[in-house]
Amino acid sequence: MTNVRTVAFMTLGCKVNQYETETMEGLFRQAGYRVVPFTESADVYIVNTCSVTMLGEKKSRQLVRRAWRQNEAALIAVTGCYAQLAPDVLGTLPGVRLIVGTQDRGRIVELVEEAAAGSEVLRDVGDIMAADTFEDIPLFAAPERTRAFLKIQEGCQNFCTFCIIPYTRGPLRSRALVSVRREAEKLVAAGFREIVLTGIHLGAYGRDLTGTVTLADAARTVLEIDGLQRLRLGSLESVELTPALFTLLRDDRRFARHLHLPLQAGSDAVLREMHRFYDTAGYERLLTRIREEVPGIAISTDIIVGFPGETEAMFQESLAFVRRQEFARVHVFPYSRRPATPAAARSDQVPHPVRRERVKMMQALADEMAADYHGKFIGTIVPVLFETQHEGVADGLTDTYIRVYTKGPVKVGEITAMRLLRLYRDGLWGEPI
Protein backbone atom coordinates (compact mmCIF):
# COMPACT_ATOMS: atom_id res chain seq x y z
CA MET A 1 0.00 0.00 0.00
CA THR A 2 3.02 2.33 -0.02
CA ASN A 3 2.55 3.32 -3.68
CA VAL A 4 -1.16 4.14 -3.58
CA ARG A 5 -2.02 6.30 -6.52
CA THR A 6 -5.77 6.07 -7.22
CA VAL A 7 -8.52 7.37 -4.97
CA ALA A 8 -12.31 7.40 -5.32
CA PHE A 9 -14.86 9.48 -3.41
CA MET A 10 -18.52 9.13 -2.56
CA THR A 11 -20.53 11.76 -0.71
CA LEU A 12 -23.82 11.48 1.14
CA GLY A 13 -25.85 14.28 2.66
CA CYS A 14 -25.76 18.04 2.45
CA LYS A 15 -24.02 20.64 0.31
CA VAL A 16 -21.49 21.13 3.11
CA ASN A 17 -20.46 17.49 2.72
CA GLN A 18 -20.13 17.99 -1.04
CA TYR A 19 -17.85 20.95 -0.50
CA GLU A 20 -15.72 19.04 2.02
CA THR A 21 -15.30 16.19 -0.45
CA GLU A 22 -14.13 18.65 -3.09
CA THR A 23 -11.46 20.02 -0.74
CA MET A 24 -10.26 16.49 0.02
CA GLU A 25 -10.11 15.66 -3.69
CA GLY A 26 -7.89 18.69 -4.16
CA LEU A 27 -5.55 17.56 -1.39
CA PHE A 28 -5.14 14.13 -2.97
CA ARG A 29 -4.50 15.62 -6.39
CA GLN A 30 -1.86 17.88 -4.86
CA ALA A 31 -0.20 14.79 -3.39
CA GLY A 32 -0.03 13.09 -6.81
CA TYR A 33 -3.04 10.80 -6.57
CA ARG A 34 -5.35 10.18 -9.50
CA VAL A 35 -9.05 10.58 -8.71
CA VAL A 36 -11.22 7.91 -10.34
CA PRO A 37 -15.00 7.31 -10.27
CA PHE A 38 -16.34 5.45 -7.25
CA THR A 39 -17.65 2.75 -9.58
CA GLU A 40 -14.10 1.77 -10.55
CA SER A 41 -11.49 -0.24 -8.69
CA ALA A 42 -9.35 2.14 -6.62
CA ASP A 43 -6.51 1.84 -4.12
CA VAL A 44 -8.30 4.16 -1.69
CA TYR A 45 -12.01 4.83 -1.22
CA ILE A 46 -13.17 7.84 0.79
CA VAL A 47 -16.79 7.68 1.95
CA ASN A 48 -18.04 11.01 3.30
CA THR A 49 -20.96 9.94 5.47
CA CYS A 50 -24.23 11.44 6.67
CA SER A 51 -26.04 10.93 9.97
CA VAL A 52 -29.07 13.20 9.63
CA THR A 53 -31.37 10.19 9.29
CA MET A 54 -31.18 6.44 9.85
CA LEU A 55 -31.42 6.08 6.07
CA GLY A 56 -28.29 8.21 5.64
CA GLU A 57 -26.40 5.96 8.03
CA LYS A 58 -27.65 2.82 6.28
CA LYS A 59 -26.55 4.14 2.88
CA SER A 60 -23.15 5.04 4.35
CA ARG A 61 -22.62 1.44 5.46
CA GLN A 62 -23.82 0.13 2.10
CA LEU A 63 -21.30 2.30 0.27
CA VAL A 64 -18.46 1.00 2.43
CA ARG A 65 -19.44 -2.59 1.61
CA ARG A 66 -19.77 -1.70 -2.08
CA ALA A 67 -16.25 -0.26 -2.12
CA TRP A 68 -14.88 -3.39 -0.44
CA ARG A 69 -16.58 -5.65 -3.01
CA GLN A 70 -15.00 -3.64 -5.83
CA ASN A 71 -11.50 -4.06 -4.40
CA GLU A 72 -10.99 -6.10 -1.26
CA ALA A 73 -7.37 -4.93 -1.11
CA ALA A 74 -8.33 -1.25 -1.04
CA LEU A 75 -7.94 1.03 1.94
CA ILE A 76 -11.36 2.40 2.86
CA ALA A 77 -11.56 5.64 4.83
CA VAL A 78 -14.80 6.93 6.30
CA THR A 79 -15.31 10.50 7.37
CA GLY A 80 -18.16 12.91 8.08
CA CYS A 81 -21.00 13.02 10.58
CA TYR A 82 -21.61 9.27 10.91
CA ALA A 83 -17.89 8.70 11.40
CA GLN A 84 -17.91 11.31 14.17
CA LEU A 85 -20.97 9.78 15.80
CA ALA A 86 -20.32 6.04 15.52
CA PRO A 87 -16.67 5.20 14.85
CA ASP A 88 -16.99 1.85 16.63
CA VAL A 89 -19.74 0.71 14.28
CA LEU A 90 -17.87 1.77 11.15
CA GLY A 91 -14.64 0.21 12.40
CA THR A 92 -16.22 -3.25 12.17
CA LEU A 93 -17.05 -2.97 8.45
CA PRO A 94 -14.86 -4.87 5.95
CA GLY A 95 -11.99 -2.89 4.47
CA VAL A 96 -12.26 0.11 6.79
CA ARG A 97 -8.73 1.14 7.78
CA LEU A 98 -9.24 4.81 8.64
CA ILE A 99 -11.99 6.70 10.47
CA VAL A 100 -11.88 10.51 10.51
CA GLY A 101 -14.62 12.56 12.19
CA THR A 102 -15.68 16.06 11.17
CA GLN A 103 -12.30 17.61 11.91
CA ASP A 104 -8.78 16.98 10.55
CA ARG A 105 -9.89 16.57 6.93
CA GLY A 106 -6.94 18.81 6.08
CA ARG A 107 -4.70 15.89 7.10
CA ILE A 108 -6.64 13.26 5.14
CA VAL A 109 -3.76 12.34 2.79
CA GLU A 110 -1.30 12.06 5.67
CA LEU A 111 -3.77 9.94 7.65
CA VAL A 112 -4.46 7.63 4.70
CA GLU A 113 -0.76 7.01 4.22
CA GLU A 114 -0.28 6.43 7.94
CA ALA A 115 -3.14 3.91 7.91
CA ALA A 116 -1.70 2.21 4.82
CA ALA A 117 1.60 1.69 6.64
CA GLY A 118 -0.05 0.14 9.70
CA SER A 119 -2.02 -3.01 10.37
CA GLU A 120 -4.76 -1.66 12.67
CA VAL A 121 -7.75 0.59 12.05
CA LEU A 122 -6.56 4.18 12.54
CA ARG A 123 -9.05 6.46 14.28
CA ASP A 124 -8.91 10.23 14.24
CA VAL A 125 -12.14 11.20 15.99
CA GLY A 126 -11.71 13.90 18.62
CA ASP A 127 -14.05 15.73 20.98
CA ILE A 128 -15.97 17.84 18.49
CA MET A 129 -17.57 19.89 21.27
CA ALA A 130 -14.08 21.25 22.09
CA ALA A 131 -13.46 22.49 18.53
CA ASP A 132 -12.95 26.26 18.49
CA THR A 133 -11.56 27.21 15.05
CA PHE A 134 -12.84 26.87 11.49
CA GLU A 135 -10.86 24.24 9.59
CA ASP A 136 -9.69 26.37 6.66
CA ILE A 137 -8.78 23.95 3.86
CA PRO A 138 -7.99 25.69 0.56
CA LEU A 139 -9.48 24.44 -2.70
CA PHE A 140 -6.63 23.05 -4.80
CA ALA A 141 -8.80 21.81 -7.64
CA ALA A 142 -11.87 23.29 -9.29
CA PRO A 143 -15.08 21.33 -8.58
CA GLU A 144 -16.39 19.34 -11.54
CA ARG A 145 -19.65 21.27 -11.61
CA THR A 146 -20.93 24.56 -12.96
CA ARG A 147 -22.03 25.98 -9.60
CA ALA A 148 -19.44 26.22 -6.85
CA PHE A 149 -20.22 25.68 -3.18
CA LEU A 150 -18.16 27.67 -0.70
CA LYS A 151 -18.28 26.58 2.93
CA ILE A 152 -17.89 29.57 5.22
CA GLN A 153 -19.31 28.29 8.51
CA GLU A 154 -19.22 25.18 10.69
CA GLY A 155 -21.15 23.92 13.72
CA CYS A 156 -24.56 24.54 15.25
CA GLN A 157 -25.81 25.33 18.74
CA ASN A 158 -29.56 25.42 18.15
CA PHE A 159 -30.04 21.89 19.55
CA CYS A 160 -33.43 21.26 17.95
CA THR A 161 -34.88 18.27 19.79
CA PHE A 162 -34.91 16.05 16.67
CA CYS A 163 -31.44 16.87 15.33
CA ILE A 164 -28.14 15.05 15.83
CA ILE A 165 -26.02 17.58 13.91
CA PRO A 166 -24.90 19.76 16.88
CA TYR A 167 -23.40 16.59 18.37
CA THR A 168 -21.52 15.72 15.17
CA ARG A 169 -20.41 19.20 14.09
CA GLY A 170 -19.78 20.96 17.40
CA PRO A 171 -19.90 24.67 18.24
CA LEU A 172 -20.02 27.61 15.84
CA ARG A 173 -16.88 28.37 13.83
CA SER A 174 -16.66 30.87 10.97
CA ARG A 175 -14.25 31.33 8.08
CA ALA A 176 -12.34 34.62 8.15
CA LEU A 177 -13.47 37.16 5.56
CA VAL A 178 -10.00 37.27 3.99
CA SER A 179 -10.24 33.51 3.40
CA VAL A 180 -13.78 33.82 2.04
CA ARG A 181 -12.53 36.36 -0.50
CA ARG A 182 -9.46 34.28 -1.43
CA GLU A 183 -11.45 31.12 -2.11
CA ALA A 184 -14.24 32.96 -3.95
CA GLU A 185 -11.67 34.67 -6.19
CA LYS A 186 -10.24 31.25 -7.07
CA LEU A 187 -13.67 29.99 -8.04
CA VAL A 188 -14.49 33.01 -10.20
CA ALA A 189 -11.05 32.81 -11.85
CA ALA A 190 -11.73 29.13 -12.59
CA GLY A 191 -14.80 30.19 -14.59
CA PHE A 192 -17.64 29.55 -12.18
CA ARG A 193 -20.63 31.79 -12.86
CA GLU A 194 -22.42 31.04 -9.58
CA ILE A 195 -21.18 30.65 -6.00
CA VAL A 196 -23.36 29.16 -3.27
CA LEU A 197 -22.42 30.08 0.31
CA THR A 198 -22.97 27.11 2.61
CA GLY A 199 -22.63 26.23 6.27
CA ILE A 200 -24.13 24.00 8.92
CA HIS A 201 -25.83 27.01 10.56
CA LEU A 202 -25.19 29.61 7.87
CA GLY A 203 -27.10 32.46 9.49
CA ALA A 204 -24.82 32.26 12.55
CA TYR A 205 -21.79 33.16 10.43
CA GLY A 206 -19.49 35.61 12.21
CA ARG A 207 -20.81 35.25 15.74
CA ASP A 208 -17.52 33.73 16.87
CA LEU A 209 -15.33 36.27 15.05
CA THR A 210 -14.08 39.49 16.55
CA GLY A 211 -16.06 42.64 15.85
CA THR A 212 -19.51 42.56 14.29
CA VAL A 213 -18.94 40.35 11.25
CA THR A 214 -22.17 38.92 9.79
CA LEU A 215 -23.37 36.82 6.88
CA ALA A 216 -24.18 40.05 5.05
CA ASP A 217 -20.48 40.96 5.26
CA ALA A 218 -19.52 37.59 3.76
CA ALA A 219 -22.05 38.02 0.96
CA ARG A 220 -20.87 41.57 0.30
CA THR A 221 -17.25 40.36 0.18
CA VAL A 222 -18.08 37.82 -2.52
CA LEU A 223 -20.22 40.27 -4.48
CA GLU A 224 -17.23 42.65 -4.68
CA ILE A 225 -15.35 40.17 -6.89
CA ASP A 226 -15.23 41.14 -10.55
CA GLY A 227 -16.67 38.50 -12.85
CA LEU A 228 -19.12 36.93 -10.42
CA GLN A 229 -22.51 36.63 -12.10
CA ARG A 230 -24.64 34.97 -9.44
CA LEU A 231 -24.53 34.49 -5.66
CA ARG A 232 -26.86 32.14 -3.81
CA LEU A 233 -27.27 31.33 -0.14
CA GLY A 234 -27.64 27.84 1.26
CA SER A 235 -30.22 26.99 3.89
CA LEU A 236 -30.95 29.95 6.21
CA GLU A 237 -33.10 30.15 9.32
CA SER A 238 -35.94 32.61 8.74
CA VAL A 239 -35.19 34.55 11.94
CA GLU A 240 -31.66 35.20 10.64
CA LEU A 241 -32.61 37.10 7.51
CA THR A 242 -31.21 40.43 8.74
CA PRO A 243 -32.08 43.85 7.26
CA ALA A 244 -28.58 44.16 5.77
CA LEU A 245 -28.82 40.76 4.11
CA PHE A 246 -32.30 41.47 2.84
CA THR A 247 -31.15 44.77 1.32
CA LEU A 248 -28.45 42.93 -0.67
CA LEU A 249 -30.98 40.34 -1.85
CA ARG A 250 -33.43 43.02 -2.91
CA ASP A 251 -31.03 45.48 -4.54
CA ASP A 252 -28.15 43.48 -6.11
CA ARG A 253 -29.20 41.85 -9.37
CA ARG A 254 -26.51 39.14 -8.96
CA PHE A 255 -28.08 37.89 -5.73
CA ALA A 256 -30.25 34.89 -6.67
CA ARG A 257 -33.94 35.50 -5.99
CA HIS A 258 -34.18 32.32 -3.97
CA LEU A 259 -34.21 31.65 -0.24
CA HIS A 260 -34.35 28.28 1.45
CA LEU A 261 -36.01 28.92 4.81
CA PRO A 262 -36.65 25.68 6.78
CA LEU A 263 -40.09 25.61 8.36
CA GLN A 264 -40.02 22.02 9.72
CA ALA A 265 -43.66 22.16 10.88
CA GLY A 266 -46.76 24.26 10.24
CA SER A 267 -48.14 23.72 13.75
CA ASP A 268 -47.04 25.98 16.60
CA ALA A 269 -47.44 23.14 19.08
CA VAL A 270 -45.01 20.98 17.10
CA LEU A 271 -42.58 23.87 16.59
CA ARG A 272 -42.40 24.39 20.35
CA GLU A 273 -41.70 20.70 20.92
CA MET A 274 -39.03 20.82 18.24
CA HIS A 275 -37.36 23.74 20.04
CA ARG A 276 -37.57 25.99 17.00
CA PHE A 277 -37.15 29.73 17.46
CA TYR A 278 -40.22 31.14 15.70
CA ASP A 279 -43.94 30.61 15.31
CA THR A 280 -46.06 30.27 12.19
CA ALA A 281 -47.41 33.82 12.40
CA GLY A 282 -43.93 35.34 12.39
CA TYR A 283 -42.81 33.05 9.58
CA GLU A 284 -45.83 33.98 7.47
CA ARG A 285 -45.30 37.71 8.03
CA LEU A 286 -41.70 37.39 6.88
CA LEU A 287 -42.67 35.58 3.67
CA THR A 288 -45.30 38.21 2.91
CA ARG A 289 -42.75 40.99 3.29
CA ILE A 290 -40.13 39.20 1.16
CA ARG A 291 -42.58 38.63 -1.66
CA GLU A 292 -43.80 42.19 -1.59
CA GLU A 293 -40.27 43.59 -1.96
CA VAL A 294 -38.77 40.88 -4.22
CA PRO A 295 -41.55 39.87 -6.66
CA GLY A 296 -41.20 36.40 -8.11
CA ILE A 297 -38.74 35.21 -5.48
CA ALA A 298 -38.63 31.46 -4.86
CA ILE A 299 -39.09 30.39 -1.26
CA SER A 300 -38.23 26.74 -0.63
CA THR A 301 -38.41 24.92 2.67
CA ASP A 302 -38.02 21.70 4.67
CA ILE A 303 -40.89 19.92 6.42
CA ILE A 304 -40.67 17.06 8.91
CA VAL A 305 -43.84 14.99 9.32
CA GLY A 306 -44.57 12.50 12.06
CA PHE A 307 -42.64 14.24 14.82
CA PRO A 308 -43.35 12.60 18.22
CA GLY A 309 -46.67 13.79 19.56
CA GLU A 310 -47.90 15.10 16.19
CA THR A 311 -51.62 14.37 16.19
CA GLU A 312 -53.76 14.14 13.07
CA ALA A 313 -55.14 17.60 13.87
CA MET A 314 -51.61 19.02 14.14
CA PHE A 315 -50.64 17.43 10.83
CA GLN A 316 -53.73 18.86 9.11
CA GLU A 317 -52.86 22.27 10.58
CA SER A 318 -49.36 21.91 9.15
CA LEU A 319 -50.72 20.84 5.77
CA ALA A 320 -53.02 23.88 5.63
CA PHE A 321 -50.25 26.27 6.64
CA VAL A 322 -47.84 24.91 4.02
CA ARG A 323 -50.53 25.20 1.34
CA ARG A 324 -51.12 28.85 2.29
CA GLN A 325 -47.43 29.74 1.89
CA GLU A 326 -47.33 28.66 -1.79
CA PHE A 327 -43.73 27.45 -1.60
CA ALA A 328 -41.76 26.99 -4.81
CA ARG A 329 -40.26 23.76 -3.50
CA VAL A 330 -40.74 21.66 -0.37
CA HIS A 331 -38.37 18.95 0.82
CA VAL A 332 -40.48 16.49 2.82
CA PHE A 333 -38.91 14.19 5.41
CA PRO A 334 -40.45 11.62 7.73
CA TYR A 335 -39.26 12.09 11.30
CA SER A 336 -36.17 9.96 11.86
CA ARG A 337 -35.44 8.87 15.42
CA ARG A 338 -31.90 9.94 16.29
CA PRO A 339 -30.36 8.33 19.41
CA ALA A 340 -29.27 10.77 22.14
CA THR A 341 -31.71 13.47 21.02
CA PRO A 342 -34.60 14.53 23.29
CA ALA A 343 -37.24 13.59 20.72
CA ALA A 344 -35.92 10.03 20.51
CA ALA A 345 -36.66 9.46 24.20
CA ARG A 346 -40.32 10.41 23.90
CA SER A 347 -42.93 7.69 24.38
CA ASP A 348 -45.41 9.23 21.93
CA GLN A 349 -43.64 8.21 18.72
CA VAL A 350 -45.86 8.33 15.62
CA PRO A 351 -46.19 4.84 14.05
CA HIS A 352 -44.20 4.30 10.84
CA PRO A 353 -47.28 3.61 8.67
CA VAL A 354 -48.80 6.92 9.79
CA ARG A 355 -45.55 8.75 9.02
CA ARG A 356 -45.43 7.21 5.54
CA GLU A 357 -49.01 8.23 4.80
CA ARG A 358 -48.38 11.78 5.96
CA VAL A 359 -45.26 11.99 3.80
CA LYS A 360 -47.36 11.01 0.76
CA MET A 361 -49.92 13.70 1.52
CA MET A 362 -47.35 16.43 2.12
CA GLN A 363 -45.35 15.42 -0.95
CA ALA A 364 -48.46 15.54 -3.14
CA LEU A 365 -49.05 19.09 -1.94
CA ALA A 366 -45.39 19.95 -2.56
CA ASP A 367 -45.61 18.70 -6.16
CA GLU A 368 -48.80 20.71 -6.72
CA MET A 369 -47.24 23.93 -5.39
CA ALA A 370 -44.07 23.44 -7.46
CA ALA A 371 -46.11 23.08 -10.64
CA ASP A 372 -48.12 26.20 -9.74
CA TYR A 373 -44.96 28.19 -9.10
CA HIS A 374 -43.29 27.03 -12.32
CA GLY A 375 -46.41 27.80 -14.31
CA LYS A 376 -46.18 31.48 -13.39
CA PHE A 377 -43.00 31.77 -15.47
CA ILE A 378 -44.34 30.30 -18.70
CA GLY A 379 -43.89 32.88 -21.44
CA THR A 380 -41.18 34.83 -19.63
CA ILE A 381 -37.52 35.22 -20.58
CA VAL A 382 -35.00 34.39 -17.85
CA PRO A 383 -31.25 33.71 -17.58
CA VAL A 384 -30.36 30.03 -17.04
CA LEU A 385 -27.02 28.61 -15.94
CA PHE A 386 -26.69 25.29 -17.77
CA GLU A 387 -25.21 22.41 -15.82
CA THR A 388 -25.49 19.14 -17.75
CA GLN A 389 -26.16 17.81 -21.23
CA HIS A 390 -27.37 14.28 -21.94
CA GLU A 391 -28.63 12.77 -25.18
CA GLY A 392 -29.10 16.18 -26.73
CA VAL A 393 -31.05 17.70 -23.81
CA ALA A 394 -29.34 20.31 -21.63
CA ASP A 395 -30.60 21.46 -18.25
CA GLY A 396 -29.76 24.20 -15.80
CA LEU A 397 -31.12 26.54 -13.16
CA THR A 398 -32.64 29.98 -13.11
CA ASP A 399 -31.78 32.27 -10.22
CA THR A 400 -35.17 31.28 -8.76
CA TYR A 401 -34.03 27.64 -8.73
CA ILE A 402 -36.29 26.45 -11.52
CA ARG A 403 -34.73 23.67 -13.58
CA VAL A 404 -34.99 24.43 -17.30
CA TYR A 405 -34.55 21.89 -20.10
CA THR A 406 -33.82 22.54 -23.78
CA LYS A 407 -32.57 21.02 -27.03
CA GLY A 408 -31.42 24.43 -28.18
CA PRO A 409 -27.77 25.34 -28.76
CA VAL A 410 -26.51 26.20 -25.27
CA LYS A 411 -23.15 25.77 -23.55
CA VAL A 412 -22.74 24.00 -20.22
CA GLY A 413 -21.25 26.35 -17.65
CA GLU A 414 -22.62 29.48 -19.30
CA ILE A 415 -25.69 31.59 -18.59
CA THR A 416 -28.13 31.84 -21.49
CA ALA A 417 -31.34 33.83 -21.88
CA MET A 418 -34.22 31.39 -22.26
CA ARG A 419 -37.88 31.74 -23.15
CA LEU A 420 -39.86 29.36 -20.92
CA LEU A 421 -42.54 27.49 -22.83
CA ARG A 422 -44.22 24.73 -20.82
CA LEU A 423 -44.05 22.49 -17.76
CA TYR A 424 -41.57 19.65 -18.19
CA ARG A 425 -40.45 16.99 -15.70
CA ASP A 426 -39.51 18.80 -12.45
CA GLY A 427 -39.25 22.20 -14.11
CA LEU A 428 -39.86 23.90 -17.46
CA TRP A 429 -38.99 23.46 -21.10
CA GLY A 430 -37.45 26.46 -22.84
CA GLU A 431 -35.71 27.75 -25.94
CA PRO A 432 -32.67 30.04 -26.16
CA ILE A 433 -33.17 33.61 -27.26
Secondary structure as GFF3:
##gff-version 3
##sequence-region A 1 433
A	DSSP	beta_strand	6	11	.	.	.	ID=ss1
A	DSSP	alpha_helix	15	30	.	.	.	ID=ss2
A	DSSP	beta_strand	34	36	.	.	.	ID=ss3
A	DSSP	beta_strand	44	49	.	.	.	ID=ss4
A	DSSP	alpha_helix	54	70	.	.	.	ID=ss5
A	DSSP	beta_strand	75	80	.	.	.	ID=ss6
A	DSSP	alpha_helix	81	85	.	.	.	ID=ss7
A	DSSP	alpha_helix	87	90	.	.	.	ID=ss8
A	DSSP	beta_strand	96	100	.	.	.	ID=ss9
A	DSSP	three_ten_helix	105	107	.	.	.	ID=ss10
A	DSSP	alpha_helix	108	117	.	.	.	ID=ss11
A	DSSP	beta_strand	122	124	.	.	.	ID=ss12
A	DSSP	three_ten_helix	128	130	.	.	.	ID=ss13
A	DSSP	beta_strand	147	154	.	.	.	ID=ss14
A	DSSP	alpha_helix	165	169	.	.	.	ID=ss15
A	DSSP	beta_strand	173	174	.	.	.	ID=ss16
A	DSSP	alpha_helix	177	189	.	.	.	ID=ss17
A	DSSP	beta_strand	194	199	.	.	.	ID=ss18
A	DSSP	three_ten_helix	202	204	.	.	.	ID=ss19
A	DSSP	alpha_helix	215	223	.	.	.	ID=ss20
A	DSSP	beta_strand	230	233	.	.	.	ID=ss21
A	DSSP	three_ten_helix	238	240	.	.	.	ID=ss22
A	DSSP	alpha_helix	243	251	.	.	.	ID=ss23
A	DSSP	beta_strand	258	260	.	.	.	ID=ss24
A	DSSP	alpha_helix	268	274	.	.	.	ID=ss25
A	DSSP	alpha_helix	280	293	.	.	.	ID=ss26
A	DSSP	beta_strand	298	305	.	.	.	ID=ss27
A	DSSP	alpha_helix	312	325	.	.	.	ID=ss28
A	DSSP	beta_strand	329	334	.	.	.	ID=ss29
A	DSSP	three_ten_helix	342	345	.	.	.	ID=ss30
A	DSSP	alpha_helix	352	375	.	.	.	ID=ss31
A	DSSP	beta_strand	381	390	.	.	.	ID=ss32
A	DSSP	beta_strand	393	397	.	.	.	ID=ss33
A	DSSP	beta_strand	403	406	.	.	.	ID=ss34
A	DSSP	beta_strand	415	424	.	.	.	ID=ss35
A	DSSP	beta_strand	427	432	.	.	.	ID=ss36
###
